[in-house]
């Protein structure tokens, strides 16, 4: 049961975090900084909603890891996993999924803080 809750959480959290971040911006905002070059200059603007696919892709990546977790024995039995134990692979899937959520939230916090500062 805890596995199901964990996997559902890591699949939906990136999209929820993305939606929460988008809702921080004023309604109808279309001139939000979206990209910075290596010198730190803004070189791309857009609607905050253009960040939603980012959250969806991260959630889909975690869904793929959840499928690998669920079919771990199948992957081993067909020789598709090497150089790690069955138990180690299960731990690795969980760690990678949590890492993806942490990175997603970090990117969103950075983007929102920089965009809000540039808009002020």
C-alpha positions as CSV (number, residue, x, y, z in Angstrom):
1,X,0.0,0.0,0.0
2,X,2.8,2.4,0.8
3,X,4.4,1.7,-2.5
4,X,1.2,2.7,-4.3
5,X,1.0,5.9,-2.3
6,X,4.6,6.7,-3.0
7,X,4.4,6.2,-6.7
8,X,1.2,8.1,-7.1
9,X,2.7,11.0,-5.1
10,X,5.9,11.2,-7.2
11,X,3.9,11.0,-10.4
12,X,1.5,13.8,-9.6
13,X,3.7,16.1,-7.5
14,X,5.7,17.5,-10.4
15,X,2.5,18.6,-12.1
16,X,1.0,20.0,-8.9
17,X,4.2,21.9,-8.1
18,X,4.1,23.3,-11.6
19,X,0.5,24.4,-11.4
20,X,1.1,26.0,-7.9
21,X,4.1,27.9,-9.3
22,X,2.1,29.0,-12.4
23,X,-0.7,30.3,-10.1
24,X,1.8,32.6,-8.4
25,X,1.8,34.8,-11.4
26,X,-0.9,37.4,-12.1
27,X,-3.8,36.1,-14.2
28,X,-3.3,36.7,-17.9
29,X,0.5,37.3,-17.6
30,X,2.1,36.7,-21.0
31,X,5.4,38.6,-20.7
32,X,7.0,36.4,-18.0
33,X,10.8,35.7,-18.3
34,X,11.2,32.1,-19.4
35,X,14.9,31.7,-20.3
36,X,18.2,33.3,-19.4
37,X,21.4,33.1,-21.4
38,X,24.8,32.2,-20.0
39,X,25.4,35.9,-19.1
40,X,22.3,36.0,-17.0
41,X,20.3,38.2,-19.5
42,X,16.7,37.3,-20.2
43,X,16.4,36.1,-23.8
44,X,13.0,34.5,-23.8
45,X,9.5,35.5,-22.6
46,X,6.2,33.7,-22.6
47,X,3.1,32.7,-20.6
48,X,3.7,30.9,-17.3
49,X,1.6,28.0,-18.8
50,X,4.5,27.1,-21.1
51,X,6.1,25.5,-18.0
52,X,3.3,23.0,-17.6
53,X,4.7,20.5,-20.0
54,X,7.9,20.5,-17.9
55,X,5.9,19.2,-14.9
56,X,4.0,16.7,-17.1
57,X,7.3,15.3,-18.6
58,X,8.8,14.9,-15.1
59,X,5.6,13.1,-13.9
60,X,5.7,10.9,-17.0
61,X,9.3,10.0,-16.2
62,X,8.3,8.9,-12.8
63,X,5.5,6.9,-14.3
64,X,8.1,5.1,-16.3
65,X,10.1,4.4,-13.2
66,X,7.0,3.1,-11.5
67,X,6.5,0.7,-14.4
68,X,10.1,-0.5,-14.0
69,X,9.5,-0.9,-10.3
70,X,6.3,-2.9,-10.9
71,X,7.9,-5.1,-13.6
72,X,11.3,-5.5,-11.9
73,X,11.1,-9.3,-11.8
74,X,10.1,-9.4,-15.5
75,X,13.0,-7.2,-16.4
76,X,15.4,-9.4,-14.5
77,X,14.0,-12.6,-15.9
78,X,14.4,-11.4,-19.4
79,X,18.0,-10.2,-18.9
80,X,17.2,-6.5,-19.2
81,X,18.8,-5.4,-15.9
82,X,22.5,-6.0,-15.2
83,X,25.1,-5.2,-12.5
84,X,22.6,-4.5,-9.7
85,X,20.7,-6.7,-7.4
86,X,16.9,-7.0,-7.6
87,X,16.5,-5.3,-4.3
88,X,19.1,-2.6,-5.3
89,X,17.1,-1.9,-8.4
90,X,13.9,-1.3,-6.4
91,X,15.7,1.1,-4.2
92,X,17.3,2.9,-7.2
93,X,13.9,3.4,-8.8
94,X,12.6,5.1,-5.6
95,X,15.7,7.2,-5.2
96,X,15.6,8.4,-8.8
97,X,11.9,9.2,-8.6
98,X,12.4,11.3,-5.4
99,X,15.4,13.0,-7.0
100,X,13.2,14.0,-10.1
101,X,10.6,15.6,-7.8
102,X,13.3,17.5,-5.9
103,X,14.9,18.7,-9.1
104,X,11.6,19.7,-10.5
105,X,10.6,21.7,-7.4
106,X,14.1,23.3,-7.4
107,X,13.8,24.4,-11.0
108,X,10.4,25.8,-10.5
109,X,11.4,27.8,-7.4
110,X,14.4,29.2,-9.2
111,X,12.4,30.1,-12.3
112,X,9.6,31.7,-10.2
113,X,12.0,33.7,-8.0
114,X,14.0,35.0,-11.0
115,X,10.9,35.7,-13.1
116,X,9.2,37.6,-10.2
117,X,12.4,39.6,-9.6
118,X,12.7,40.5,-13.3
119,X,9.0,41.5,-13.5
120,X,9.2,43.8,-10.4
